[in-house]
Amino acid sequence: DIKLMKGNEASAHAAIRYGVDGYFGYPITPQSEILETLMAEMPWEKTGMVVLQAESEVAAINMVYGGAGTGKKVMTSSSSPGVSLKQEGISYIAGAELPCLIVNVMRGGPGLGTIQPVKGGGHGDYRLITLAPSSVQEMADFVGLGFDLAFKYNNPAIILADGIIGQMMEKVVMPPYHTRRTEEEIIAQCPWAVQGKKGGRKGNVITSLELDPAKM
């Protein structure tokens, strides 16, 4: 299944094929085609994937925080200044030890383009799992790899791309389709997930802070 497409488009198609549960984003060049492609493909009709344009970058990353807390495969994308706006939310997700995927298609040049790439950022001493694609093919491949690593280490992963890879067109071998996980599979893979206290299962609490009154 070989197609000619932009790096941004490849990321969007890979997200659908990988069985991602939700995408929450906000348009900003040079990554706007990720959201545009997802909206055009209407995966909510094919796989049940939620695609939502939030009212801001801050809202988008906090939607990702909520989705990640339930054990779902959720992602967002933005560009350099947009990722800067997401930093507080990203640091909360990292502090809560939750898996998610962030795609940063960085700008270069004027127009807030000089805001440099971010691997950590936010509050606290932490790092993101960082994948730096060098081709459109890797823009597609790293969606699945990013989620696999995020769930393996319970830490956000970021695809650190740039406007050139996001906008240029190359031939891409698309990944096979994966079905979205069932609720039972999510509970089995993510026993920490907050999904309501069902069937006498122990209740879970997710927090980004360790505040033990006795220790305090």
PESUL-V150935 format. One record per run of one state. SS is the DSSP state (H for helix, E for strand, L for the rest). FROM is the first residue (numbers start at 1). LEN is the number of residues. If there is no record, write none. Layout:
BEGIN
ss: (SS | SS)
from: (FROM | FROM)
len: (LEN | LEN)
END
This chain:
BEGIN
ss: (L | E | H | L | E | L | H | L | H | L | E | L | H | L | E | L | H | L | E | L | E | L | H | L | E | H | L | E | L | H | L)
from: (1 | 2 | 7 | 19 | 22 | 26 | 32 | 42 | 43 | 47 | 50 | 54 | 57 | 70 | 74 | 79 | 80 | 96 | 101 | 107 | 129 | 132 | 136 | 154 | 157 | 163 | 168 | 169 | 174 | 183 | 190)
len: (1 | 5 | 12 | 3 | 4 | 6 | 10 | 1 | 4 | 3 | 4 | 3 | 13 | 4 | 5 | 1 | 16 | 5 | 6 | 22 | 3 | 4 | 18 | 3 | 6 | 5 | 1 | 5 | 9 | 7 | 27)
END
